[in-house]
Amino acid sequence: MTDLIDIHGVCAPGFEAVREAFAANFTDAPEGLDEQAARFSVVIEGEAVVDLWGGWADTAKTTPFTDATLTSVFSTGKAVMALLMATAVEAGQVDYDQTVASLWPAFGAAGKQDVTVAQLMSHQAGLPGFSEAVEPSIWFDAPAVLERLAAQAPMWAPGTASGYHPITVGYLANEVYRRATGRTMGQALRQDFSDLDLWIGLPESEHGRAAQMRKPTAAPSLGVIDPIKQAAFLDRGSAPGGRGSTEWRKMEIPSANLHGTALGLARMLGVVANGGALDGRSVLSAGTLEQLTRERIHGPDKVLPYTISWAAGLMRNDGLKVFGPGEAFGHYGWGGSMAMADPSQRLSAAYVMTRQSPHLIGDPRPRRLLEALYGAL
């Protein structure tokens, strides 16, 4: 139980139950997850009907969390990564069915010559981590990461199964995007979606707006550990380390270190919810949107302990049912953040928080909020 906190923002008539659920995440936190700060934003047909925030941006509780506070959302950023790749498909610069090696010849080594862009985006490439031990500092040297992954043999036959790539997919997708478009995903995000407060690679000038995170008290549950899961999550070098938070925030890792606001995420996912449009601007055609969201593989994931239906970088709600009751698409991030889109309701939503849980998918806090949201529709 935490002290009662002030909740700020907007909540349209009819959505009072969502505000109550948001408050309950502070005062009656599932599994004892006392909130430090959080924000939940819901956009329907381009209008923010819910945008609530509260709590403290720092662990000392001296700086209020505001609508300008940026939060690290870890893998929830993969939803933005997927949308950015889709914009390159829309522009004719990338085809989901072309091989990665057609853009990046070195990637075709060691049996990866037939891996397609769609397979890479849907975690089928067999590169969830490094097959040999590395130092955690390697992640701050993107060329070294790319050289190793391009030379590495896949850990299973590509295209036969998904195996979640927690961090590697961001480096790989960013390199495909860079070679195809001449820009990195971080550059494209700031240039093409400058009105959204979303950053892949946070300039030091913005670090003062970033909230402090509280790490989980327990490790995520991965089921029976094997070499694939070990490489993806558990090896000493499976995640960046050794350089401090300032250098980590500045690195451009589309899969793992997006900083942003819940409203920015909800508006970005609105492209999926609203037929490819953002604030009246066409971002994706119907054809590209179908390619982005259609199922690429469905089955037991080799890394996450779930049966997952993967689109081209988005999780499909089919089977998981972690994005409400409908046919929705989105992504969760380590510790509880979430962004989703439901085209049938023309609805998109996002949840960010500073108190992380051990959950990789389906944290109970955003699920409580989504349950209240759908109950109000």
Disulfide bonds with the S-S distance in Angstrom:
none
